[in-house]
Amino acid sequence: MTKKELSELTDQELLNEAKKMKSTSIINALLIGFMIGIIIYSIIKNSVGLFTLIPLYFVFKLFNNSKNNEVLESLLKERNLK
């Protein structure tokens, strides 16, 4: 969601989004750890190849997804909800 869409939500809807954000951040951390494990295993067994680059791409996408969480955090602080 963009900041404009988030600013249109009510306080209760923002709190619900914050709860979703916490659960997705835990899942993202687990996925990033799993992908980094695959990358390390791939480098040790072979070398840098396609099997290494695919998880690296997904790690990049998961890190970029966390930027949306920063917008939600700032909006929660603006409304003094957290």
RADA-V314193 format. One record per residue. N is the residue number from 0. RES is the residue in three letters. SS is DSSP state (A for helix, B for strand, O for the rest). OMEGA is omega in degrees with one decimal (none if undefined). Layout:
{{N/RES/SS/OMEGA} {N/RES/SS/OMEGA}}
//
This chain:
{{0/MET/O/177.0} {1/THR/O/-178.7} {2/LYS/A/179.9} {3/LYS/A/178.8} {4/GLU/A/-179.8} {5/LEU/A/-178.9} {6/SER/A/179.6} {7/GLU/O/-178.9} {8/LEU/O/175.5} {9/THR/O/-179.1} {10/ASP/A/-179.5} {11/GLN/A/178.6} {12/GLU/A/176.8} {13/LEU/A/178.3} {14/LEU/A/176.1} {15/ASN/A/177.2} {16/GLU/A/178.5} {17/ALA/A/177.0} {18/LYS/A/177.8} {19/LYS/A/-178.6} {20/MET/A/-179.6} {21/LYS/A/-179.2} {22/SER/A/179.3} {23/THR/A/178.4} {24/SER/A/176.5} {25/ILE/A/178.6} {26/ILE/A/177.9} {27/ASN/A/178.9} {28/ALA/A/177.9} {29/LEU/A/179.3} {30/LEU/A/178.2} {31/ILE/A/177.4} {32/GLY/A/178.4} {33/PHE/A/-179.8} {34/MET/A/177.6} {35/ILE/A/174.7} {36/GLY/A/177.1} {37/ILE/A/180.0} {38/ILE/A/-179.7} {39/ILE/A/178.2} {40/TYR/A/-178.9} {41/SER/A/179.6} {42/ILE/A/-179.5} {43/ILE/A/-176.6} {44/LYS/A/-176.4} {45/ASN/O/172.4} {46/SER/O/-179.8} {47/VAL/O/-179.2} {48/GLY/O/-178.6} {49/LEU/A/179.9} {50/PHE/A/176.6} {51/THR/A/-174.5} {52/LEU/A/-179.3} {53/ILE/A/177.1} {54/PRO/A/177.9} {55/LEU/A/176.9} {56/TYR/A/180.0} {57/PHE/A/176.0} {58/VAL/A/177.8} {59/PHE/A/180.0} {60/LYS/A/179.1} {61/LEU/A/176.8} {62/PHE/A/178.9} {63/ASN/A/178.6} {64/ASN/A/-178.3} {65/SER/A/177.3} {66/LYS/A/176.5} {67/ASN/A/179.2} {68/ASN/A/179.1} {69/GLU/A/178.3} {70/VAL/A/179.3} {71/LEU/A/178.5} {72/GLU/A/-179.6} {73/SER/A/179.0} {74/LEU/A/176.4} {75/LEU/A/178.5} {76/LYS/A/178.2} {77/GLU/A/-178.3} {78/ARG/O/-179.4} {79/ASN/O/-179.8} {80/LEU/O/-177.5} {81/LYS/O/none}}
//
